[in-house]
Amino acid sequence: MFKKTVFLAIAMLSCFTATAFAAEKETIVTRPWGGEKELKGFGVKKFASTSTKLELIPGKTYRFQCNMTKTPPMSKQKYNHRMVLFGVKNKKNTQLLRIGTDIPADSEPHAINEVFTIPADISAPFSISLYNANCTGIILVEDFVITEVKK
């Protein structure tokens, strides 16, 4: 019985150690807006937005994690309330990734966990923008962190 217990404890410790090392493969790159941002809409036919620059590297993979809450009334068009990652391609600001378009406007926080590789042909400056148009509802982004995913 003692040998089985010791073996089980060693096996559990090995699993924990492997999990701990696996988690260490991701390092924090930035916390946009200090990790939290609220954006209230200005009304119908009005456009609210805010952006912040990011230090990202083409060819690297990043995880975008946050909780997003949408409080009604929100526009029925999902593209009106979202986050967008931008970079530059052929000297033009280019939309790379849309985040949170499918989050419902139910006043509840929803977890976002997107992994995205910056294409090698995209260059700086990089930015993330939060949009809230055609409504008076509120988008709240909390616990926002971008980590580099090392493979």
MDAnalysis code that builds the backbone (N, CA, C; Angstrom):
import MDAnalysis as mda
import numpy as np

u = mda.Universe.empty(453, n_residues=151, atom_resindex=np.repeat(np.arange(151), 3), trajectory=True)
u.add_TopologyAttr("name", ["N", "CA", "C"] * 151)
u.add_TopologyAttr("resid", np.arange(1, 152))
u.add_TopologyAttr("resname", ["MET", "PHE", "LYS", "LYS", "THR", "VAL", "PHE", "LEU", "ALA", "ILE", "ALA", "MET", "LEU", "SER", "CYS", "PHE", "THR", "ALA", "THR", "ALA", "PHE", "ALA", "ALA", "GLU", "LYS", "GLU", "THR", "ILE", "VAL", "THR", "ARG", "PRO", "TRP", "GLY", "GLY", "GLU", "LYS", "GLU", "LEU", "LYS", "GLY", "PHE", "GLY", "VAL", "LYS", "LYS", "PHE", "ALA", "SER", "THR", "SER", "THR", "LYS", "LEU", "GLU", "LEU", "ILE", "PRO", "GLY", "LYS", "THR", "TYR", "ARG", "PHE", "GLN", "CYS", "ASN", "MET", "THR", "LYS", "THR", "PRO", "PRO", "MET", "SER", "LYS", "GLN", "LYS", "TYR", "ASN", "HIS", "ARG", "MET", "VAL", "LEU", "PHE", "GLY", "VAL", "LYS", "ASN", "LYS", "LYS", "ASN", "THR", "GLN", "LEU", "LEU", "ARG", "ILE", "GLY", "THR", "ASP", "ILE", "PRO", "ALA", "ASP", "SER", "GLU", "PRO", "HIS", "ALA", "ILE", "ASN", "GLU", "VAL", "PHE", "THR", "ILE", "PRO", "ALA", "ASP", "ILE", "SER", "ALA", "PRO", "PHE", "SER", "ILE", "SER", "LEU", "TYR", "ASN", "ALA", "ASN", "CYS", "THR", "GLY", "ILE", "ILE", "LEU", "VAL", "GLU", "ASP", "PHE", "VAL", "ILE", "THR", "GLU", "VAL", "LYS", "LYS"])
u.atoms.positions = np.array([
    [0.824, -1.195, 0.000],
    [0.000, 0.000, 0.000],
    [0.868, 1.259, 0.000],
    [1.914, 1.260, 0.838],
    [2.807, 2.416, 0.924],
    [3.476, 2.695, -0.408],
    [3.943, 1.621, -1.108],
    [4.611, 1.780, -2.403],
    [3.653, 2.370, -3.436],
    [2.400, 1.930, -3.444],
    [1.412, 2.454, -4.391],
    [1.153, 3.937, -4.132],
    [1.072, 4.318, -2.854],
    [0.828, 5.717, -2.501],
    [1.993, 6.589, -2.927],
    [3.223, 6.119, -2.657],
    [4.420, 6.878, -3.045],
    [4.491, 6.995, -4.560],
    [4.224, 5.914, -5.288],
    [4.261, 5.930, -6.745],
    [3.224, 6.914, -7.292],
    [2.015, 6.894, -6.711],
    [0.958, 7.805, -7.142],
    [1.365, 9.263, -6.882],
    [1.966, 9.527, -5.733],
    [2.415, 10.884, -5.406],
    [3.490, 11.346, -6.389],
    [4.427, 10.470, -6.735],
    [5.481, 10.816, -7.700],
    [4.880, 11.068, -9.073],
    [3.946, 10.239, -9.487],
    [3.295, 10.413, -10.788],
    [2.537, 11.737, -10.839],
    [1.830, 12.080, -9.749],
    [1.094, 13.343, -9.713],
    [2.048, 14.534, -9.740],
    [3.166, 14.435, -9.019],
    [4.156, 15.505, -9.012],
    [4.765, 15.672, -10.401],
    [5.018, 14.580, -11.095],
    [5.565, 14.641, -12.462],
    [4.604, 15.350, -13.397],
    [3.312, 15.035, -13.272],
    [2.306, 15.698, -14.118],
    [2.262, 17.186, -13.808],
    [2.307, 17.552, -12.524],
    [2.288, 18.958, -12.143],
    [3.499, 19.684, -12.687],
    [4.678, 19.074, -12.563],
    [5.915, 19.694, -13.051],
    [5.857, 19.888, -14.557],
    [5.375, 18.888, -15.300],
    [5.269, 19.011, -16.758],
    [4.296, 20.127, -17.124],
    [3.189, 20.219, -16.396],
    [2.217, 21.280, -16.654],
    [2.810, 22.644, -16.352],
    [3.540, 22.762, -15.250],
    [4.158, 24.042, -14.888],
    [5.143, 24.486, -15.951],
    [5.958, 23.553, -16.459],
    [6.918, 23.920, -17.497],
    [6.218, 24.263, -18.806],
    [5.118, 23.574, -19.115],
    [4.372, 23.880, -20.342],
    [3.820, 25.290, -20.288],
    [3.335, 25.709, -19.115],
    [2.781, 27.053, -18.974],
    [3.862, 28.118, -19.100],
    [5.101, 27.788, -18.779],
    [6.178, 28.762, -18.848],
    [6.596, 29.085, -20.278],
    [6.051, 28.382, -21.258],
    [6.400, 28.655, -22.652],
    [5.760, 29.937, -23.165],
    [4.804, 30.488, -22.439],
    [4.174, 31.740, -22.832],
    [4.667, 32.850, -21.917],
    [5.108, 33.943, -22.516],
    [5.578, 35.077, -21.723],
    [4.728, 36.295, -22.044],
    [4.442, 37.091, -21.031],
    [3.611, 38.287, -21.207],
    [4.353, 39.298, -22.064],
    [3.687, 39.789, -23.091],
    [4.227, 40.820, -23.971],
    [3.714, 42.186, -23.535],
    [2.402, 42.279, -23.287],
    [1.806, 43.563, -22.910],
    [0.432, 43.361, -22.306],
    [-0.034, 44.387, -21.614],
    [-1.404, 44.458, -21.104],
    [-2.019, 45.725, -21.704],
    [-2.637, 45.603, -22.892],
    [-3.211, 46.806, -23.529],
    [-4.159, 47.548, -22.595],
    [-4.076, 48.860, -22.650],
    [-4.886, 49.742, -21.794],
    [-4.684, 49.423, -20.308],
    [-3.536, 48.879, -19.958],
    [-3.307, 48.503, -18.563],
    [-4.132, 47.302, -18.149],
    [-4.679, 46.583, -19.125],
    [-5.469, 45.390, -18.858],
    [-6.960, 45.630, -18.783],
    [-7.389, 46.906, -18.822],
    [-8.823, 47.182, -18.688],
    [-9.213, 48.423, -19.481],
    [-10.357, 48.339, -20.155],
    [-10.867, 49.490, -20.913],
    [-12.380, 49.385, -21.025],
    [-13.054, 50.528, -20.839],
    [-14.505, 50.608, -21.019],
    [-14.777, 51.611, -22.130],
    [-15.696, 51.264, -23.019],
    [-16.038, 52.154, -24.122],
    [-17.557, 52.210, -24.281],
    [-18.122, 53.374, -24.004],
    [-19.568, 53.585, -24.151],
    [-19.852, 54.122, -25.543],
    [-20.923, 53.606, -26.161],
    [-21.331, 54.098, -27.466],
    [-21.924, 55.492, -27.374],
    [-21.810, 56.267, -28.454],
    [-22.316, 57.641, -28.495],
    [-23.716, 57.744, -29.076],
    [-24.281, 56.627, -29.554],
    [-25.633, 56.649, -30.110],
    [-25.659, 56.193, -31.562],
    [-26.874, 56.176, -32.123],
    [-27.084, 55.733, -33.500],
    [-26.361, 56.672, -34.464],
    [-25.729, 56.093, -35.458],
    [-24.955, 56.800, -36.483],
    [-23.752, 57.539, -35.898],
    [-23.309, 57.079, -34.716],
    [-22.112, 57.655, -34.095],
    [-21.126, 56.523, -33.828],
    [-19.854, 56.873, -33.815],
    [-18.786, 55.884, -33.799],
    [-17.838, 56.168, -32.636],
    [-17.745, 55.250, -31.679],
    [-16.806, 55.382, -30.562],
    [-15.668, 54.390, -30.770],
    [-14.443, 54.843, -30.566],
    [-13.298, 53.939, -30.697],
    [-12.144, 54.431, -29.836],
    [-11.269, 53.523, -29.525],
    [-10.031, 53.839, -28.828],
    [-8.979, 52.831, -29.269],
    [-7.730, 53.275, -29.374],
    [-6.638, 52.408, -29.848],
    [-5.425, 52.551, -28.955],
    [-4.596, 51.527, -28.981],
    [-3.309, 51.585, -28.303],
    [-2.283, 50.820, -29.139],
    [-1.056, 51.305, -29.142],
    [0.016, 50.665, -29.909],
    [0.504, 49.414, -29.204],
    [0.989, 48.473, -30.001],
    [1.519, 47.216, -29.490],
    [2.910, 46.971, -30.065],
    [3.769, 46.378, -29.262],
    [5.095, 45.974, -29.730],
    [5.041, 44.483, -30.043],
    [4.725, 44.146, -31.291],
    [4.649, 42.761, -31.739],
    [5.681, 42.539, -32.834],
    [5.987, 41.277, -33.101],
    [7.013, 40.934, -34.091],
    [6.404, 40.020, -35.153],
    [6.560, 40.378, -36.432],
    [6.058, 39.517, -37.505],
    [6.653, 38.111, -37.400],
    [5.808, 37.115, -37.701],
    [6.245, 35.720, -37.663],
    [6.068, 35.069, -36.300],
    [5.828, 35.840, -35.257],
    [5.650, 35.276, -33.907],
    [4.167, 35.034, -33.644],
    [3.912, 34.097, -32.724],
    [2.552, 33.720, -32.361],
    [2.215, 34.317, -31.000],
    [1.002, 34.875, -30.903],
    [0.554, 35.530, -29.680],
    [-0.813, 35.017, -29.261],
    [-1.032, 35.029, -27.941],
    [-2.344, 34.703, -27.377],
    [-2.959, 36.006, -26.862],
    [-4.198, 36.270, -27.277],
    [-4.956, 37.443, -26.845],
    [-6.021, 36.935, -25.879],
    [-5.887, 37.285, -24.595],
    [-6.804, 36.797, -23.573],
    [-7.418, 37.962, -22.809],
    [-8.720, 37.894, -22.611],
    [-9.398, 38.899, -21.796],
    [-10.798, 38.407, -21.485],
    [-11.496, 39.180, -20.676],
    [-12.929, 39.000, -20.471],
    [-13.592, 40.208, -21.103],
    [-14.630, 39.960, -21.892],
    [-15.357, 41.049, -22.538],
    [-16.817, 40.987, -22.117],
    [-17.323, 42.144, -21.698],
    [-18.729, 42.275, -21.312],
    [-19.361, 43.331, -22.204],
    [-20.501, 43.004, -22.769],
    [-21.260, 43.961, -23.578],
    [-22.604, 44.196, -22.901],
    [-22.842, 45.458, -22.544],
    [-24.075, 45.833, -21.861],
    [-24.985, 46.565, -22.840],
    [-26.212, 46.058, -23.058],
    [-27.122, 46.674, -24.025],
    [-27.479, 48.105, -23.654],
    [-28.006, 48.846, -24.624],
    [-28.329, 48.419, -25.988],
    [-27.116, 48.483, -26.909],
    [-26.928, 47.413, -27.683],
    [-25.834, 47.312, -28.648],
    [-26.414, 47.249, -30.062],
    [-25.596, 47.618, -31.029],
    [-25.994, 47.510, -32.433],
    [-26.236, 46.041, -32.775],
    [-27.194, 45.797, -33.646],
    [-27.456, 44.425, -34.093],
    [-26.347, 43.912, -35.019],
    [-25.556, 44.814, -35.581],
    [-24.449, 44.445, -36.469],
    [-23.213, 44.140, -35.621],
    [-22.777, 42.889, -35.604],
    [-21.665, 42.463, -34.751],
    [-20.370, 43.206, -35.044],
    [-20.158, 43.618, -36.288],
    [-18.909, 44.299, -36.619],
    [-18.831, 45.687, -35.985],
    [-19.946, 46.183, -35.434],
    [-19.953, 47.490, -34.782],
    [-19.367, 47.464, -33.369],
    [-19.275, 46.280, -32.762],
    [-18.733, 46.193, -31.402],
    [-17.749, 45.034, -31.334],
    [-16.450, 45.435, -31.405],
    [-15.388, 44.429, -31.464],
    [-14.037, 45.072, -31.177],
    [-13.022, 44.210, -31.063],
    [-11.621, 44.655, -31.025],
    [-10.988, 44.210, -32.332],
    [-10.038, 45.013, -32.811],
    [-9.357, 44.674, -34.065],
    [-7.856, 44.883, -33.895],
    [-7.086, 43.900, -34.338],
    [-5.634, 44.003, -34.374],
    [-5.234, 44.514, -35.755],
    [-4.407, 45.557, -35.781],
    [-3.947, 46.143, -37.037],
    [-2.431, 46.046, -37.151],
    [-1.969, 45.930, -38.391],
    [-0.562, 46.033, -38.745],
    [-0.489, 46.732, -40.087],
    [0.703, 46.800, -40.680],
    [0.880, 47.491, -41.949],
    [1.326, 46.497, -43.020],
    [0.634, 46.545, -44.169],
    [0.991, 45.726, -45.331],
    [0.925, 46.623, -46.553],
    [1.997, 46.634, -47.330],
    [2.078, 47.490, -48.519],
    [1.754, 48.948, -48.184],
    [2.288, 49.416, -47.084],
    [2.137, 50.796, -46.614],
    [0.710, 51.164, -46.222],
    [-0.170, 50.164, -46.062],
    [-1.558, 50.421, -45.681],
    [-1.868, 49.756, -44.343],
    [-2.620, 50.462, -43.501],
    [-3.084, 49.885, -42.253],
    [-4.000, 48.714, -42.591],
    [-3.706, 47.538, -42.051],
    [-4.400, 46.315, -42.437],
    [-4.996, 45.614, -41.218],
    [-6.259, 45.237, -41.321],
    [-6.934, 44.501, -40.266],
    [-6.432, 43.063, -40.271],
    [-5.878, 42.614, -39.140],
    [-5.318, 41.270, -39.056],
    [-6.227, 40.285, -38.338],
    [-6.889, 40.747, -37.275],
    [-7.670, 39.846, -36.439],
    [-8.817, 40.613, -35.798],
    [-10.037, 40.047, -35.875],
    [-11.196, 40.605, -35.177],
    [-11.437, 39.768, -33.930],
    [-11.660, 40.433, -32.822],
    [-11.830, 39.750, -31.539],
    [-13.141, 40.191, -30.903],
    [-13.940, 39.225, -30.458],
    [-15.140, 39.529, -29.687],
    [-16.395, 39.809, -30.472],
    [-16.391, 39.559, -31.775],
    [-17.603, 39.848, -32.552],
    [-18.775, 38.945, -32.150],
    [-18.484, 37.748, -31.664],
    [-19.560, 36.818, -31.318],
    [-19.965, 36.864, -29.844],
    [-19.410, 37.796, -29.094],
    [-19.782, 37.930, -27.689],
    [-21.185, 38.542, -27.619],
    [-22.124, 37.894, -26.906],
    [-23.479, 38.443, -26.827],
    [-23.548, 39.665, -25.907],
    [-24.509, 40.518, -26.163],
    [-24.747, 41.702, -25.327],
    [-25.715, 41.318, -24.215],
    [-25.194, 40.603, -23.214],
    [-26.032, 40.097, -22.136],
    [-25.570, 40.562, -20.746],
    [-24.694, 41.563, -20.719],
    [-24.164, 42.122, -19.464],
    [-23.354, 41.130, -18.646],
    [-22.950, 40.028, -19.235],
    [-22.143, 39.005, -18.566],
    [-20.735, 38.991, -19.151],
    [-19.697, 38.763, -18.335],
    [-18.344, 38.649, -18.872],
    [-18.171, 37.331, -19.626],
    [-17.501, 37.403, -20.774],
    [-17.221, 36.226, -21.593],
    [-15.719, 36.169, -21.852],
    [-15.152, 34.986, -21.680],
    [-13.709, 34.805, -21.861],
    [-13.360, 34.765, -23.343],
    [-12.301, 35.475, -23.684],
    [-11.751, 35.452, -25.038],
    [-10.345, 34.876, -24.946],
    [-10.051, 33.935, -25.820],
    [-8.743, 33.298, -25.834],
    [-8.400, 32.992, -27.291],
    [-7.769, 33.944, -27.962],
    [-7.442, 33.818, -29.386],
    [-5.932, 33.675, -29.555],
    [-5.515, 32.696, -30.343],
    [-4.101, 32.535, -30.689],
    [-3.946, 32.913, -32.153],
    [-2.959, 33.766, -32.432],
    [-2.793, 34.299, -33.785],
    [-1.313, 34.495, -34.086],
    [-0.899, 34.078, -35.277],
    [0.476, 34.301, -35.734],
    [0.488, 35.506, -36.657],
    [1.354, 36.474, -36.343],
    [1.482, 37.662, -37.180],
    [2.154, 37.232, -38.486],
    [1.530, 37.457, -39.634],
    [2.153, 37.083, -40.898],
    [3.503, 37.781, -41.090],
    [4.419, 37.092, -41.724],
    [5.777, 37.620, -41.926],
    [5.792, 38.863, -42.809],
    [4.774, 39.032, -43.667],
    [4.754, 40.190, -44.574],
    [4.049, 41.412, -43.978],
    [3.747, 41.363, -42.688],
    [3.123, 42.486, -41.988],
    [4.201, 43.184, -41.166],
    [4.120, 44.509, -41.088],
    [5.131, 45.247, -40.325],
    [4.481, 46.192, -39.316],
    [5.324, 46.784, -38.477],
    [4.884, 47.766, -37.484],
    [4.548, 49.065, -38.201],
    [3.777, 49.934, -37.602],
    [3.275, 49.835, -36.238],
    [2.065, 48.907, -36.128],
    [1.997, 48.212, -34.983],
    [0.851, 47.375, -34.653],
    [0.000, 48.114, -33.626],
    [-1.301, 47.875, -33.690],
    [-2.194, 48.487, -32.700],
    [-3.407, 47.600, -32.501],
    [-4.064, 47.814, -31.377],
    [-5.340, 47.146, -31.125],
    [-6.360, 48.242, -30.887],
    [-7.517, 48.107, -31.526],
    [-8.576, 49.116, -31.427],
    [-9.838, 48.467, -30.892],
    [-10.562, 49.222, -30.095],
    [-11.845, 48.799, -29.572],
    [-12.899, 49.703, -30.199],
    [-13.935, 49.092, -30.790],
    [-14.984, 49.837, -31.491],
    [-16.335, 49.588, -30.842],
    [-17.161, 50.630, -30.816],
    [-18.523, 50.520, -30.306],
    [-19.361, 51.571, -31.043],
    [-20.068, 51.148, -32.070],
    [-20.774, 52.092, -32.944],
    [-22.279, 51.825, -32.966],
    [-23.030, 52.872, -33.312],
    [-24.478, 52.793, -33.520],
    [-25.249, 52.292, -32.305],
    [-24.825, 52.713, -31.116],
    [-25.513, 52.287, -29.900],
    [-25.130, 53.199, -28.736],
    [-25.775, 52.973, -27.596],
    [-25.381, 53.661, -26.366],
    [-24.957, 52.651, -25.306],
    [-24.778, 51.396, -25.714],
    [-24.330, 50.349, -24.799],
    [-22.852, 50.497, -24.457],
    [-22.381, 49.600, -23.615],
    [-21.007, 49.656, -23.115],
    [-20.281, 48.342, -23.392],
    [-19.037, 48.462, -23.864],
    [-18.132, 47.315, -23.953],
    [-17.099, 47.491, -22.851],
    [-16.898, 46.444, -22.069],
    [-15.889, 46.446, -21.020],
    [-14.919, 45.305, -21.287],
    [-13.636, 45.631, -21.362],
    [-12.582, 44.632, -21.536],
    [-11.788, 44.600, -20.235],
    [-11.671, 43.417, -19.641],
    [-10.952, 43.268, -18.379],
    [-9.928, 42.145, -18.470],
    [-8.906, 42.247, -17.631],
    [-7.864, 41.217, -17.543],
    [-7.231, 40.942, -18.899],
    [-7.031, 41.982, -19.693],
    [-6.491, 41.835, -21.056],
    [-4.975, 41.672, -20.991],
    [-4.516, 40.575, -21.533],
    [-3.081, 40.306, -21.582],
    [-2.753, 39.650, -22.920],
    [-1.639, 40.056, -23.488],
    [-1.139, 39.425, -24.710],
    [0.160, 38.727, -24.344],
    [0.237, 37.438, -24.647],
    [1.438, 36.665, -24.369],
    [2.008, 36.119, -25.664],
    [3.315, 35.932, -25.680],
    [3.950, 35.270, -26.822],
    [3.896, 33.777, -26.584],
    [3.438, 33.038, -27.587],
    [3.346, 31.585, -27.506],
    [4.576, 31.016, -28.205],
    [5.406, 30.318, -27.455],
    [6.608, 29.711, -28.031],
    [6.320, 28.248, -28.291],
    [6.593, 27.828, -29.494],
    [6.288, 26.435, -29.872],
    [7.478, 25.537, -29.640],
])
